[in-house]
Amino acid sequence: MTKKTILDEKNKQINVLEEQVRVLSTEGVTNVLKPNSKHLKIGVISDTHFGSLYDMPKLTKKVFKRFKDKGVTTVYHAGDVVDGNKMFRGHEFELRDHGMDEQLARVVNDFPHEEGITTYFITGSHDLSFYKQVGMDIGDLIDTERDDMIYLGRESQDVRIKDDGAKATIRLVHPGGGTAYALSYHPQKYIESLSGGKKPNIVVFGHYHKAEFIPCYRNVFAIQAGCLEKQTPFMQRKNLAAHIGHWILDFDIDSRGVNNMNAEFFAHYER
């Protein structure tokens, strides 16, 4: 082994350690929002997969127009903003935009910008394919290019809401694994795994492309966010349906957390 090879290997180990320290130092970091009142109305979307041949930018713009019409100023995106790269064998044949630069440009140019609306997002497995392959986090780049899109973190992040004694925690999660035999299986098992004192009030799940609302399971409101991408050939081969649509959550908070919620899902049906 040459000196150069040894040095390169040490540099790789240093980079890995630095990344582990960064993740540990930011784990559990919360982003505090202060609403104007103890009554909140938020928009929820997920899995837009910009860059895919099956993405739906026109529908996504209509969704944001509805948010604006309904008085929504804060939107949460539960991951897979873009379609990524080399996610499965033959993935390149399902892409409209190839590579990180093209998919970043697609988001910067085509992701809806409605005056007064801010989108808070996490990255999912497709977004993070670029990070795993070339070490670039597209979430950071989107945040830099778009003032109205705020990057919260990778795969899971909490948003803590506080207002004059009232408080609540919203957790965005983009889990791994495939769709289970029952629609509610993954959300239920996730919530069952949470320690009593560490449960958020609301959990929004991306990844599965399913829409579901589970009220107050172990005192947690669970929402599967659905998707804004058509059913892909990969999903057809796996017998996976796409629940296309978006949510508006209307709820009140007090010192105990969320005390009521109206969850409204707006479905879109492909012709």
NUTI-951835 format. One line per 3 residues: number of its first residue (from 1); for each residue x, y, z of C-alpha. Coordinates in nm, 4 decimals, padded with zeros to 6 digits. Example, Ala and Ser with C-alpha at 12.3 -4.5 7.8 and 13.67 -1.06 7.14 Angstrom:
2
1> 01.2300 -00.4500 00.7800 | 01.3670 -00.1060 00.7140
//
This chain:
271
1> 00.0000 00.0000 00.0000 | 00.1492 00.3329 -00.1076 | 00.1658 00.6453 00.1102
4> -00.0905 00.8134 -00.1161 | -00.3332 00.5216 -00.0736 | -00.2900 00.5323 00.3046
7> -00.3464 00.9109 00.3083 | -00.6590 00.8784 00.0904 | -00.7966 00.6116 00.3221
10> -00.7337 00.8289 00.6289 | -00.9076 01.1245 00.4621 | -01.2105 00.9041 00.3895
13> -01.2225 00.7960 00.7546 | -01.1975 01.1596 00.8684 | -01.4842 01.2573 00.6368
16> -01.6989 00.9751 00.7751 | -01.6252 01.0795 01.1345 | -01.6998 01.4451 01.0590
19> -02.0354 01.3456 00.9089 | -02.1200 01.1296 01.2121 | -02.0411 01.4200 01.4454
22> -02.2559 01.6541 01.2339 | -02.5519 01.4148 01.2449 | -02.5184 01.3607 01.6211
25> -02.4925 01.7344 01.6873 | -02.8116 01.8091 01.4913 | -03.0161 01.5066 01.5968
28> -03.3311 01.6157 01.7703 | -03.2838 01.9811 01.6759 | -03.6231 02.1473 01.6552
31> -03.7404 02.4382 01.4483 | -03.9610 02.6698 01.6495 | -04.2534 02.8461 01.4856
34> -04.4725 03.1035 01.6579 | -04.8225 03.1147 01.5136 | -05.0404 03.4232 01.5301
37> -05.2964 03.2356 01.7373 | -05.3613 02.8988 01.9003 | -05.5616 02.7963 01.5964
40> -05.3537 02.6684 01.3043 | -05.4208 02.5699 00.9462 | -05.1382 02.4001 00.7551
43> -05.0922 02.2284 00.4200 | -04.9348 01.8828 00.3920 | -04.7818 01.7278 00.0793
46> -04.5193 01.4662 00.0012 | -04.3401 01.2737 -00.2716 | -04.3504 01.5236 -00.5567
49> -04.0577 01.3440 -00.7272 | -03.9692 01.6343 -00.9548 | -03.7558 01.5088 -01.2436
52> -03.9616 01.1922 -01.2892 | -04.1542 01.1306 -01.6116 | -04.4527 01.0872 -01.3804
55> -04.4210 01.4055 -01.1739 | -04.7154 01.6447 -01.1719 | -04.5936 02.0077 -01.1656
58> -04.9217 02.1450 -01.3044 | -05.1231 01.9708 -01.0350 | -04.8749 02.0835 -00.7703
61> -04.9316 02.4454 -00.8786 | -05.3077 02.3954 -00.8479 | -05.2527 02.2534 -00.4991
64> -05.0660 02.5668 -00.3908 | -05.3337 02.7899 -00.5397 | -05.5866 02.6015 -00.3270
67> -05.3647 02.6500 -00.0219 | -05.3604 03.0224 -00.0890 | -05.7373 03.0357 -00.1449
70> -05.7925 02.8475 00.1823 | -05.5704 03.0827 00.3808 | -05.2805 02.8371 00.4288
73> -04.9448 03.0098 00.4749 | -04.7348 02.7138 00.5968 | -04.6865 02.3900 00.4014
76> -04.4988 02.0806 00.5179 | -04.3408 01.8433 00.2645 | -04.2544 01.4951 00.3944
79> -03.9715 01.4185 00.1532 | -03.8768 01.2970 -00.1953 | -03.8947 01.6418 -00.3459
82> -03.7023 01.5058 -00.6469 | -03.6761 01.1629 -00.8067 | -03.3044 01.1123 -00.7534
85> -03.0705 00.8787 -00.9326 | -03.0130 00.4999 -00.9582 | -03.2861 00.4103 -00.7096
88> -03.3547 00.0758 -00.8759 | -03.2632 -00.1156 -01.1865 | -03.3926 00.0723 -01.4904
91> -03.4675 00.3901 -01.2948 | -03.2990 00.6002 -01.5626 | -03.5822 00.5108 -01.8051
94> -03.8387 00.6720 -01.5725 | -03.6572 01.0066 -01.5510 | -03.7327 01.3307 -01.7313
97> -03.4317 01.5079 -01.5761 | -03.1037 01.3238 -01.5313 | -02.8547 01.4178 -01.2620
100> -02.8674 01.6517 -00.9663 | -02.8219 01.9756 -01.1595 | -03.1216 01.9110 -01.3854
103> -03.3479 01.8020 -01.1003 | -03.2419 02.0973 -00.8858 | -03.3233 02.3319 -01.1743
106> -03.6631 02.1651 -01.2122 | -03.7472 02.2388 -00.8479 | -03.6104 02.5933 -00.8588
109> -03.8084 02.6753 -01.1738 | -04.1258 02.4654 -01.1408 | -04.1985 02.4088 -00.7731
112> -04.4874 02.6468 -00.6946 | -04.4122 02.9893 -00.5540 | -04.7210 03.1497 -00.4024
115> -04.6815 03.4843 -00.2290 | -04.7039 03.4429 00.1473 | -04.6609 03.0630 00.1533
118> -04.3499 02.8989 00.3010 | -04.2741 02.5294 00.2452 | -04.0797 02.3406 00.5125
121> -03.9398 02.0126 00.3832 | -03.7268 01.7126 00.4693 | -03.5375 01.4929 00.2249
124> -03.6266 01.1304 00.1570 | -03.4542 00.8321 00.0029 | -03.4776 00.9611 -00.3564
127> -03.3450 01.3066 -00.2612 | -03.0601 01.1509 -00.0656 | -02.9477 00.9279 -00.3534
130> -02.7275 01.2173 -00.4680 | -02.5778 01.2533 -00.1204 | -02.4944 00.8822 -00.1084
133> -02.3410 00.8862 -00.4552 | -02.1584 01.2196 -00.4737 | -02.1781 01.3683 -00.1214
136> -02.4101 01.6594 -00.2160 | -02.7289 01.7240 -00.0193 | -02.9860 01.8592 -00.2652
139> -03.1941 01.9822 00.0286 | -02.9268 02.2382 00.1143 | -02.9109 02.3510 -00.2490
142> -03.2891 02.3941 -00.2751 | -03.2891 02.5948 00.0482 | -03.0149 02.8192 -00.0936
145> -03.1912 02.8767 -00.4260 | -03.5452 02.9254 -00.2963 | -03.6231 03.1716 -00.0160
148> -03.9707 03.0228 00.0286 | -03.8445 02.6650 00.0818 | -03.6860 02.5872 00.4190
151> -03.4847 02.2660 00.4586 | -03.5397 02.0985 00.7956 | -03.3181 01.7909 00.7660
154> -03.2800 01.4379 00.6381 | -03.5511 01.1738 00.6703 | -03.6990 01.2957 01.0005
157> -03.7345 01.6271 01.1790 | -03.9485 01.7932 01.4461 | -04.1117 02.1322 01.4257
160> -04.2033 02.2758 01.7643 | -04.4871 02.5266 01.7777 | -04.5169 02.7587 02.0771
163> -04.7533 03.0429 02.1553 | -04.8252 03.1896 02.5002 | -04.8251 02.8609 02.6919
166> -04.9722 02.6580 02.4081 | -04.7393 02.4124 02.2395 | -04.7309 02.1278 01.9908
169> -04.4763 01.9210 01.7998 | -04.5155 01.8164 01.4384 | -04.2806 01.5413 01.3183
172> -04.2092 01.4884 00.9489 | -04.0907 01.1346 00.8714 | -03.9759 00.9739 00.5499
175> -03.9252 00.6100 00.6546 | -03.7770 00.3232 00.4585 | -03.9140 -00.0115 00.3512
178> -04.1999 -00.1062 00.1250 | -04.5751 -00.0746 00.1615 | -04.7218 -00.3185 00.4156
181> -05.0160 -00.5536 00.3727 | -05.2384 -00.3120 00.5700 | -05.2535 00.0619 00.5066
184> -05.2131 00.1626 00.8707 | -04.9488 -00.0955 00.9641 | -04.6355 00.1203 00.9344
187> -04.7777 00.4307 01.1092 | -04.9131 00.2176 01.3933 | -04.5855 00.0306 01.4457
190> -04.3914 00.3581 01.4324 | -04.6124 00.5217 01.6955 | -04.6018 00.2095 01.9129
193> -04.2210 00.2325 01.9112 | -04.2191 00.5845 02.0597 | -04.1416 00.6342 02.4277
196> -04.4224 00.7954 02.6236 | -04.2403 01.1192 02.6986 | -04.0992 01.1612 02.3481
199> -04.4120 01.1385 02.1371 | -04.4907 01.4273 01.9003 | -04.8490 01.5476 01.8756
202> -04.8642 01.5027 01.4985 | -04.6651 01.2691 01.2723 | -04.6706 01.3206 00.8953
205> -04.5479 01.0196 00.6971 | -04.4111 01.0371 00.3440 | -04.2582 00.7617 00.1276
208> -04.5513 00.5202 00.0943 | -04.7570 00.7326 -00.1490 | -05.0644 00.6549 00.0626
211> -05.3263 00.8836 00.2169 | -05.4611 00.8111 00.5627 | -05.5647 00.9873 00.8818
214> -05.5456 00.8127 01.2194 | -05.6819 01.0343 01.4972 | -05.5235 01.0151 01.8395
217> -05.3456 00.6777 01.8284 | -05.1526 00.6736 02.1583 | -05.2476 01.0438 02.1695
220> -05.0704 01.1040 01.8374 | -05.2443 01.2287 01.5234 | -05.0993 01.0343 01.2281
223> -05.1219 01.1459 00.8664 | -04.9961 00.9585 00.5627 | -04.9389 01.2456 00.3251
226> -05.0233 01.0840 -00.0079 | -04.8223 01.1917 -00.3130 | -04.8123 01.4261 -00.6103
229> -04.6730 01.1745 -00.8583 | -04.8589 00.9371 -01.0893 | -04.8270 00.5642 -01.0460
232> -04.4942 00.4704 -01.2050 | -04.4091 00.1487 -01.3937 | -04.2023 00.0469 -01.0894
235> -04.5111 00.0854 -00.8669 | -04.7248 -00.1060 -01.1197 | -04.4794 -00.3959 -01.1145
238> -04.4971 -00.3981 -00.7332 | -04.8806 -00.3709 -00.7299 | -04.8608 -00.0386 -00.5451
241> -05.1337 00.2222 -00.5789 | -05.0626 00.5960 -00.5720 | -05.2944 00.8028 -00.3527
244> -05.2570 01.1344 -00.5336 | -05.3608 01.4416 -00.3394 | -05.2880 01.6754 -00.0498
247> -05.4103 01.7640 00.2977 | -05.5213 02.0701 00.4890 | -05.5015 02.0241 00.8650
250> -05.7059 02.2612 01.0797 | -05.6408 02.2310 01.4557 | -05.6177 02.4028 01.7931
253> -05.3321 02.3826 02.0418 | -05.3164 02.4430 02.4153 | -05.0738 02.3655 02.6994
256> -05.1350 01.9905 02.6511 | -05.0789 01.9930 02.2767 | -05.3309 01.9385 01.9978
259> -05.6832 01.9119 02.1382 | -05.8843 01.8761 01.8143 | -05.8196 01.8382 01.4443
262> -06.0072 01.8564 01.1189 | -05.8076 01.6722 00.8496 | -05.9309 01.7302 00.4943
265> -05.7863 01.5318 00.2039 | -05.8210 01.6613 -00.1521 | -05.7922 01.3669 -00.3891
268> -05.6885 01.3805 -00.7533 | -05.7990 01.1110 -00.9957 | -05.6062 01.0362 -01.3132
271> -05.8074 01.0254 -01.6327
//
